[in-house]
Amino acid sequence: MAVDAATKALYNERIGEQKAQISEHEKEIAAYKKAMTANKKLKPFFHLGNVAQLLEIIRLQIEMNKISEEMMQLKNSAFLDNARKNLYKAFADLDVVVKGDIDEPIDFNREELDKIAPFNPKQRLNLYRHLRTSVTKLIDAYGQNTKWLWSFPELFSKSANLGKNLIDFREVQSKRDPREPFFYDRKEMVQKIIDDLMDASNRYRDKYEISTKATGDLLMAIKLLDALRRVAIAVKDDAMATKAKTGIDSYKARIEAEKEEKKKK
């Protein structure tokens, strides 16, 4: 359906507001990057600042696509693709702060966690909520009919794993009294990570079953369950640790069965 000139003009005016806000956030990111070189001690906090700014930019880019759909009856893939790129930039900044490794023991990034100790559990929880909201809203905005469909499990995986690495499990284990500051924030963060690691693993399993049949996707599902198992053991959630172990064994058996089938063929 053709859009009249007046609607186009109003549309450009509407998204002009978002573009101006994005420009301001980009200036903040540039300032943080410059400040990193001058103060190494605060570098992790500047990276966290970058993440916060990028998440705001992503929110605005998703909003711009929504305006395009409402006013122009057209999904704007450019806005969404830029939001997707910015999400990966946010992952990269978080990787610098807490490391994005998935195969490591729970306390492997102790040095990094100690550096961001003033970034309290409530702030970490809020950052993670915002990150997951960005992932969910971006995927919803793309819809099912997109070339990126089977890349989405990676977005869930990266966000869940980085969220896990944001948690100071030594603190979680030592501060079990509900009267402790941030007790409920820690508890909520741990539960979210448990749920989201399981969800990400299931998404890789679905990717394997529905789309790729690639062993690498099932191996990624196993890695996520193994990360979940380590979290469950750390917080003494025996039932979840057992559930994760059962899933790991099942997927491994599946891989071995397929190897045997290929040998026969």
N, C-alpha and C positions, 0 to 999 in steps of 0.2 A: 504494500500500500504506500502510495506516494505521500510524502510529508510536505506540507505547505511551508513557505518561506518564513512565516511568522513563528511557526512551531520550531523550525530550525534555529531561528534567532534566539528564541527563549531557551532552547536546549543548550546552545553555546554559552548563554549567560549563566544558566544553572551550573553547568560543569566548570565554568570559569571560576566559581567559588572554590570548588574542590581543588582545581589546579593551583590556585593561589596558596591554599593551605599546604598542598604537597610541596610547593616551592619553599615554604617556611620550614617544613620538616627536613627537607634536603639541606637547607642551610645549617640546621642544628647538627645533622650528621657530619657535615664538612667541618664544623667547629670541633666536634668530638674527635674526629680523626686527627686534626691538627694538635689538639690538646694531648693526645696519646703520646706524641713524640716528646713533649715537654715534661710529662709526669708519668714515669713508668709504674709507680706504685698504684696510681689510680686507673691505669690502663684497663683492667677488667671492668671497672664501673663505667668507663666510657663506652666499652663494647655493649654493656647492658643498656646504656642510653641509646646506642644505635638500634638495638633490638626494639626498644619502646617506640622510637621514631618510625622505624620500618613498619611496625604493626599498625601504626596510625595511618601511614601511607597506603598500606594494603586495604585498610578499612575504607579509605576514601576512594580508592580505585574500584573496589567492589560496588561502592555507592554510585560511582559514575556509570558503571555498567547498568545498574538498576534504573537510573534515570534514562539511559539510552533505550532500555527495553520499554519503559513506560511512555516516553515521549516520541521515540522514533520507531517503536515496534521492531527493534533490532538489537540482538546481543552484540556487544562490542568486545570482540575477542582480544583486541589490542590491550584494553584496560585489564582484562583478566590475566592475559599472558604476562603483563608487567607486574601484576600483583603476585603471580606465581614466582617470577624471578626474584622479587623482593622477599618472598617467604624463604627462598633458599639463601638469600643474603643474611636474613635473620638467623637461620640455622648456622651459617658460617660464623657469625659473631658469637653465638652461644657456644659453638665448638671451641672457640678460643678461650672462653671463660671457664667452662667445666669439662671440656673434651667430649667428643661424640662417640667414643668407643662403646661397643655393645658387648664384646667378649670378655671384658675385664671383671675382676672381683668388685664387690660393692664399694670398697673404700679406696679404689685405685687412684682416684683424683684428689687425694687428701690435700696436697699442696695447693691445688686450685681452689678447693672449698675454703681453706683457711684464709686465702687472699680476699674472698668476698664475704667473710664472716658478718660484717655490718649489714649486708643485704639479708634482712631477716626472713623467717619462714612465711610470714603473711605476704611480704613483697614477692617472694618466689612463687607462692601460690597464685597471686594475682597475675604475674607475668605468664605463668603457665596457662591459666584460664584464658587469657587474651590470645596466646599463641594457638591454643586448640580451637578457639572460636574462629580465628582467622582461617585455619585449615578447613573447618567445617563449612563456613560461609563461602569460601572460595570454591570448594567442590560443589556445593549446592548451586552456586552461580553458573558454573560450567554446565551442569546437568549431565545426563547420561550420554548424550550424543556429542562426544568430544574425543579427539585423538589422544588426549591426556588420560583417558579413563583408567588405564591399567598402570599409570604412574602414581595414582593417588595412594595406594598402599604405602609407598615410600614416604609420603607426607605424614601419614599417621605414625609410621615407624620412627622417623627421625624426631618428630615432636615428642613422642612418648619416651624415647630413649634419652633425649636431652633433658626432659623433665625429670627422669630418674636420676640423671647425673647432677641435677641441681640440688638433690636432697642430701643433707648431711645425716647419713644413717647412724653415725656414731652418736650424734645428738638425739636422734629418734630413740635409740636404744637406752640412752642414759637418762632421758627426761620423760619418764612415764607417768608422772603425777599430773592429773588434770589441772592442778592449781598452777603448774608451770606456765610462764608466758609462752604463747604460741602453740600450746599443746594441741588444740583442736585444728589449727592451721596445718601442723605437721601431719596429724592424723588424716585430714581430708586430702592433703597432697599425696600421701602414700596410697590411699585408696584409689584416687584418680589414676595414679601411675599403674597400679595393679590392673584396674579395669582397662586402661588404654593399651597396655602391653598385650593383654589377651585379645583385645579388639584388633590391634595391628597384626598379630599373628594369624588371626582368623582371616583377615583380608588378604594376606599373602597366600594362605591355603586356598582361598576362593580364586585368587588370580591363577594359581597353579591349576586348579581343577577346571575352571571355566575357560581360561584363555591360553596360557603358555605351555602347560605340561612340562615346564622347565624345572629341573631338579633344584636349581639355584633359588627359586621362589619357595620351595618347601624347606630348603636349608635356612632361608631367612625366617620362616615361620618357627623353625626350631630354635634359632638364635634368640628370637623374641621371647619364646617360652622359657628358655634357659635364663634370660635376664629376669623374667617374672619369678622364676623359681628362686633365684638368689635374693630378690626383694622379699619374697614370702618367708624364706628362712630367716632373714635378718629381722623381720618383725614378728617372728614366731606364729605365722599363719600356716599351720601344718596342713590344713585341708587344701589350701591353694597351692602349696608346694607339691603336694601329692598329685593334684589335678594337672599341674604343669608338667610334672615328670611323666605322667601317663600320656599326655599329648606328645611329648618329645619321643617317647618310646614308640608310639603309634606311627609317627611320621618317619622315624628312622627305619622301622620295619617296612614301611611302604616303599621307601627308597631302595632298600635291599631287595625287596620283591621285584621291583621294576628292573633292577640290575640283572637279576636272575632271568627275568623274562627276555631281556635283550640278548643275553648270552645264548639262550635257547634258539632265538630267532637267527 
